[in-house]
Amino acid sequence: MKSASPFQKIRPLSIAAFLTIYLILVSALPGCNSRPVASHSPSRVTVTFWHAMGLQHSKILNQIIAEFEKQNPDIHINSIYQGGYESLLTNLTASCTARTNPVISQMYESWTTRFLEHGLLKPVEELASEYGGLSKESRQDIVRVFIEDNSWDGKLITLPFNKSAYVLYYNKDAMKGMGMVDEKGEGRAPVTWEEMREACIKFTRRDESGTTRFGIGIRPFIEGYTTFLFRAGGRYLDARAKTVAFTDEAGRLTMNYLINLTTKDRVAYIEPTYLDRAFGGERIAMYVSSTASMPYTEKSVAGKFQWDTAPIPYPAGSEKVARTLFQGTNIGIFKNHPPEKIKAAWRFVAFLTNTESATTWSVGTGYLPIRYSVLDTPDMKEYLKKNHRYKAPVALLDNGIFEPRVLTWEPMRSVITDYFEAALNGRRNPEETLALMKEKCESIILTF
């Protein structure tokens, strides 16, 4: 069984589960800042770092840590794998209660929002001011949307780490067979939603036993909706994150388009598991996923046909507002530790996010470069030559957009996933789906 990749979020927590964690978090966090974690001031400073990077990704992370310790023999990074992201959040919450929280941790934006409310984090702005390590030029080198995503009220709080983009995976041979070709005569991806619909209809086949192949595969999770909503220029919440925005024209257009592909045109294959096998078996011609799916897709296709990645199509006329869903965590430093640990932690985080380390991380894992300068390194240039499918997501670096980072977002994710899945399977129409999603999400906003 394929393990869940950190490129793709696990299925959202249920509302009950999230609220349980939330209540623990609210009660625990104020105490987390009440007194410093004990330190024995050894000659070598030990800094704990909690993360959710497993398998091959942890090997690359440990490689970077080993190089840091080689260059900084006075610091030891105690890197501790916490399991998946849900486990990481739960363990962070419990550690705050016990005042044993790590110095450094991966964290999603909504977690950062809560930690900030309780004054638990040492902002990057302050760390750079006190210890150096992030010049104006270095800061400008970080991808713009990542700077925005790591800033609160104009202040840089955390730094980006493992970031991925959602793209369209498509069968080039199938596209060529349908007459959708580029200037070289090779199969190309559809650019607009109408082109995608036409390709889906042409590729779909039915016989007396039912549908034998579909134009596109869709996983019935929130990303199945989000990726298309953002390409239509839509948003989930308004700028203040207080009002639902996905019932506007872009939201209605998106929901109608996806549901029509499924229930009216009947060209969409709905599958909760990973779609690379269906793609490799030529049961679908296209699917949307993060860059995490590239190695799995390569294995599933096994040379049977030519395939590639491309930006996700958008509605005709929406090219100027079309944005691409980015996901992934950031690195934050907790402030309730002795100064020597804070300083050592910052030295490591600055090293982890510099051009050399960021290149090692991207080339070794497939995550997006967090700095523009990574693209100019010999290693990345060589990687792009050998991995041409990686060029599409890299070209989208300045087009990225993230999901809302308010604490209420996690339970809203669960609501949107549940109602979107019901609509894809024909249990609700688009209008009813959006109305119920809006009602439930607004109720969550008012609850918190």
N, C-alpha and C positions, 0 to 999 in steps of 0.2 A: 504494500500500500504506500502510495506517495505521501510523504510528510508535508504538512502545511508549510508553505514558503513564507518567509518574512516579507516578501514583496507584496503578498496578498494578505489582507487582514482576515482573521478568523471570523466566523459568523458572529454578528454582534451579540452581546450579552442580552439576556431577557431583561425586561424592565425590572422585575423583582430582584434579579441577581445584581443588576447595576445599582438599584436603590440601596440594597444591603451594603454593598461596597461603599456607596456614597455616604451612608450614615456612619459607617466606621471611620471613613476618611474625615468627615466633619468633626467627629468627636476626638479623633486622634491627632490631627494636624496641629492644633494650637499647642499641645503638650510637646510635640516634636521639637519645637523651637525653644523649650523652656530652659534647657541647660545643655552644654556641650557634651559630645561623646567623649568618654575618658581616653586619654592618650598617655602612653608611657615614654614618649619622646625618645625613641631609639635613634641610633646614628643614621639608620636608613629609614626614611619615612615610608610607611605603608599606606596606600590609598585603595580603598575598596571601590570596585566598579561593577555594578549590576547590569546585566544585558540579557537579551533574548535571542542571541545569535547562535544557532546550532549548526551541526554538521560542518560542511565545507566553509561556511561563513565564519565560524569560530576559529578555524585554522588560519584564515587570513587575518582576523583580528588579533590572534595570539602572535602572529608574525610581526605585526606592527608594534605590539606591546613589547616584544623581545627586542626589537630595534630601539625603541624608546629607552628601555632599561639599560641597554648597552651604551647609549649616549648619555644617560643620566643614572649612573650607578648609585646615586644617593636616594633613589626613589624606587619603590616596589609597587607595581600595580597588581592588586589582588582581584583578578577578573573572575567573576562568579556568574555562571549561567543560571538563569532563573526559570527556564522553561519558556512557554509562550508569553505573549503580551498580557493576557489575562492574569496569568500567575505572577508576572512581574508587578502589575498594579496591586494585586492582593498582597504580595510580599512587601512592597514599599509601604503600603498602608499599615500593615502589622508592625513593621520595623519602626515606624514613627511612634507607635504606641509604646514600644519597648525602648525607644531612644537608641536603636541600633541601626538606624538607616545608613546606607552607604554614603560615601562622599560624592560619587558620580553615578549617574544612571541614565539609561535611555528613557525617553518619555514622549508620549504623544502630546499634542498641543492642548487638548482638553485637560490633561493631567497638570500641565504647566500652569494653566489658568487657575486651577484650585490651589496648587502649591504657592503661587504668587499671592493669592488672597490671604494666605496665612503667613506670608513673609518668610518662606522657607528656603528660597533660592538665592544664590549669590549671582546677580546679573552679570552677563558677559561684559557689559559696559563698564561696570565697576572693576571687574577682574583685569580687564585690559588697561584701565586707568592706573590701577595700583601696581600691576606687575609687568605691563607691556605685553608683547606677543600678538597684538592685532592692530597693525598700523592702518592708516586711512587707505593706503593702497591695497593692503591685504583684505580689508573689509570690502572694498569695491570689487575685488576679485571673486568674492562669493556670489553665486548666482542670485540675481536680484529677487526672484520670487522666494528663495530660501531665506534671504534677509528679512523680507516682509513677514514670512511665516514664523520667524523666530523673534519678532519684535512685538512688544506690547506698549501701547501709548508712545510709540516712537523710540522705545528703549530696547536694545538688543539684550535678550535674556538668556537664550540658549543658542547652540550652534547646530547646523544640520549634520546628519550622519548618513543613515541609510535611506535613500530616496529612490522611488521608482515611478515610471510613467505608464499610463494605460494607452495601448495602441491596438490597431487592427491587424490581426493575423489573417493572411489570405493565400489561397491556392493560385499561384501564378498561371499554372497550366490550365486550370479551369476557367480563369478569366480570359485567357487567350482564346480558348475554345468558344467563348461566348462573344468574341469580337471586341472585348475591352482591352485594348493594347496601347502601349506608349509609342513614342516616335521611333523606337528601335524594333517595334513589332513584338515586344514581349508583353505578357499579361501584366496589367496594372490594377491597382486597387481602385474601387469606386471613390469618388471625391465627395459627392453629395448624397443625401439620403435617398433621393429619387433614383440615382444610379445604383445605390446599394439594393433598393427594393427590386429594381429590374433584374439585377444579377441574381438575387435570391430566387425570384420567380423562375428564371431560366434554368438555374441549377437544380431546383427541386424536382424530384421524380416520385411518382406514385404508381402502384400496381394494385392488383386485387387484394394483396395482403396489407396494404396501407402505404405510408410514405417511407420510401427506402433511402432517400437522402434529402437534406434540407439546405437552404441557402446560407443560413447563419445559425450558430449556437449561442444561446443566452443562458447564463447562470441566474437563477431566481433570487439574487441578493441585491442589496442596495446599489452596488457598483454597476449592475446591469442597467439601472436607470440613471445613475449619476453621470456615467461617462457620456451618455447621449444628451442629458440635460445641459451639461457644461458646454458641449459642442454647439448647442442651440443658443448659447449666451445666457442660460438660466442660472439661478442661484437658489439655495435652500432657504436662507434667511436674509433679512434686510441688513443694512450696514451696522445697525445696532444690535443685531442678533435677537431682536425682541418680537419680530413679526415674520410669519411664514411667507415665503416669496415664490414657492414652487407651484402655486396655482395660477401664475400669470400666463401670458400667451406662450412663452417658451416652455413652461411646465406642461401645459395642456397639449401643445404640439408634440412634445416628446412622448408623453404617455400614450397619446392616440397612435403615434407612429409605431411604437413598440408593440402595443396590444393588437393593432391591425396586422402586423407581420405574423403574429401568433394565431389569432383567432379568425381573422378575415382571409388573409392571403395563405395562411397555414404553411409558411415557409421557414419558420423559426423552430429550432430544436431546443426544448427546455430541459436542462440537465443540471442538477445541483453539484455534481462532481466536476473534476477538472475536465476541460474540453479538448485537450491535446490529443487524446486517443480517438475521439470522434473525428477530429480534423485529420489525423494521420490515416484513419481508415476511410477517408473520403466520404464520410456520412454528412459532413458539413463543408462548405466552401470557405467560410469565414467565422471568426469569433473575436471578441474583444477581451483582452487580458493585459496584465502588467508585463513588464519586461522579464519577470520571474519565469514566465512560461517558455522562454526561448530554448533553454536546454532540454526541457521535457518535450517540446514540440519537435525539435531536431531528432530526438530519439524515436518519437512516435511515427514521424514521417519516414524515417529510415531510407531516404533517397528515392522514395516512390514517385515523387513529383517535386516541382520547384515551388517554393513558397517564400514569402517575405513579410515584412511588417510595414505599416504606413500609418499616418495620422487617421484617427477615427473620422468618418464622414460627418458632414454638417448639413443643415437645411440650406437649400439654395438661397444665396443672399446673406448668409450669416457668417461668412468667412472672417469678417473683421471683429466679430464678438466671440467666435469659437475659442474655447479654452480647453486645456487638457488636464484631466484628473491626475494629480500627483499624490502619492502617499509615502509614509515612512516616518521614522522617529527622529528625534533630536537628542543632543547631549546636554544635560544640565548638572550643575554642582549645588549641593545642599550646603547651607551656610552654618549649620550647627556643629562645626568641627573646629579644632584648633587652627590658628593661622598657618602653621607649617604644612598642614594637610591641604588646606584650601589652596595655598600657593603651589604645592606639588601637583594637585589635581588640575589646576589651570595649565601648568606646564605640559601635562599630558594631553589635555583636551586641545590645546593649541597645536601640539605635535600631531595628534590624531586627525586634525582637520587642515593641516598644511598641504601644499600641493603634492609633495612626494607621497605622503601617506594616503591622501585622497586618491591619487593615481593607483597606488597599490590596491586600495580597497575596491575601486571601480573595476579595474582590470581583473582582479581576482574573484569578484562576486557578481559583476554585471549590474550593480547599482549605478545610478546616475552620478556623473561628476558633480561635486558640490561647488567646484571652482572652475571659472573659465580657463584658467591657466592649465588645468589638467588636460584640456584638449590639445595643447601645444607640446606636451611631453612626448618623447620618442616612444615610450611604452604604450601610451594611448593611441598614438597614430598607427602603430603596428597592430594594436588590438582592433582598431576600426577597419584596417585592411583585411584582416582575417575574419572579422565578424561584421559583414556589411549590413546585417539586419539591425544592428545596434545604432545605425546612423539615424534612423527615423526618430527614436526617442530623444537622442542627443540633440537633434535639430529643434526639438520642442522645448528646450530648457527655459526659454523666456516666455513660453506660452502656458506654463503650468498654473494651476489653481488648486487649492486644498479645500477639503470639507470644513465646515464650521468648527471652531476650536473651543466653543463654550462647553461647560460641564454638561448641559442638557443634551448635547449632541448624541452621546452614546445611547440613551434610551430612545431618542428620536430615530436613530439608525435602525433599531429593532422594529419600531413601528413601520417605518417605510419599507423595510425588507419584507415584513409579513404581508402588508397590503399589496405590494408590488408582485409578490409571488402568487397571491390569490388572483390578481388581474391577469397575469401571464397564463394561468391555468384556466381562465374563462369563468371564474367564480364571481367576478365583479367587472363592471364596465369601467372605462377610463374616468368618466365624470364622477361616479360613485367612489372610485378608488381615491382620487385626489381630494374629494370632500372629506372622506373619513381620515385620510392621512393628515389633512390640515387640522381637523378637529382634535385628533389625538395629540399631535405635536404641539398645538397651542395649549392644550391642557398640561402637557409636561412643562412648557415654558412658564406657565403660571404657578405650577407646583413648587418650582425651585426658587 
